[in-house]
Amino acid sequence: MQVSENHQRYWSKNLRITGILLAIWFVVTFVVGYFARDLNFNFFGWPFSFWVGAQGSLVVYVVIIAYYAHYMNKLDQEHGVAEDL
């Protein structure tokens, strides 16, 4: 099966953004969570370590999902593979 240059560029960009977003997810989940106890200051009246563990990571996950959906819709349109709704 012959893969076109357009198809290769599409998957290259897809894999690049997926890798970047997974790296952000890893940092938020494991690195920040691991060092959260060392962050001893108040953030909106709560200890920052509690806020990161309970709320901050969830906010980042939602932002990652929204950005990926937006980016992929734009990429689909750019490469002519967008779904017609």
C-alpha positions in Angstrom: 0.0 0.0 0.0 1.4 3.4 -1.0 1.2 6.1 1.6 0.9 9.6 0.3 3.1 12.5 1.6 -0.1 14.2 2.9 -0.9 11.1 5.0 2.7 11.0 6.3 2.6 14.6 7.4 -0.8 14.1 9.0 0.4 11.2 11.1 3.6 12.9 11.9 1.8 15.9 13.3 -0.7 13.7 15.1 2.1 11.7 16.8 4.0 14.8 17.7 1.1 16.5 19.5 0.1 13.2 21.2 3.7 12.8 22.5 3.8 16.4 23.8 0.4 16.1 25.5 1.4 12.7 27.1 4.5 14.3 28.4 2.5 17.1 30.0 0.1 14.5 31.5 3.1 12.5 32.9 4.6 15.6 34.5 1.2 16.7 36.0 0.4 13.2 37.2 3.7 11.9 38.6 6.2 14.7 38.9 4.1 17.4 40.4 2.2 14.9 42.5 5.4 13.5 43.8 6.8 16.9 44.9 3.4 18.3 46.0 4.2 17.8 49.7 7.2 20.1 49.4 5.1 22.9 48.1 4.1 24.5 51.5 2.3 27.7 50.7 -1.4 28.7 50.6 -3.2 28.9 47.3 -6.7 30.5 47.5 -6.8 29.7 51.2 -5.9 26.0 50.8 -2.5 24.3 51.0 -1.0 24.2 47.5 -0.2 20.5 47.7 -3.9 19.7 48.4 -5.0 22.0 45.5 -2.6 20.3 43.1 -3.7 16.8 44.1 -7.5 17.5 44.3 -8.2 20.1 41.7 -5.2 21.3 39.7 -4.5 18.0 37.9 -8.1 17.6 36.9 -8.2 21.1 35.4 -5.0 20.3 33.4 -6.6 17.0 32.1 -9.7 18.8 30.9 -7.5 21.4 29.1 -5.4 18.7 27.5 -8.5 17.0 26.2 -10.1 20.2 24.9 -6.8 21.3 23.2 -6.4 17.9 21.6 -9.9 17.9 20.2 -9.5 21.4 18.8 -6.1 20.7 17.3 -7.2 17.5 15.7 -10.3 19.1 14.2 -8.1 21.8 12.7 -5.6 19.2 11.5 -8.4 17.1 9.9 -9.6 20.2 8.0 -6.1 21.1 6.9 -5.5 17.6 5.4 -9.0 17.1 4.0 -10.1 14.3 6.2 -12.6 16.2 8.4 -16.0 14.6 9.0 -19.1 16.3 7.6 -21.7 16.9 10.2 
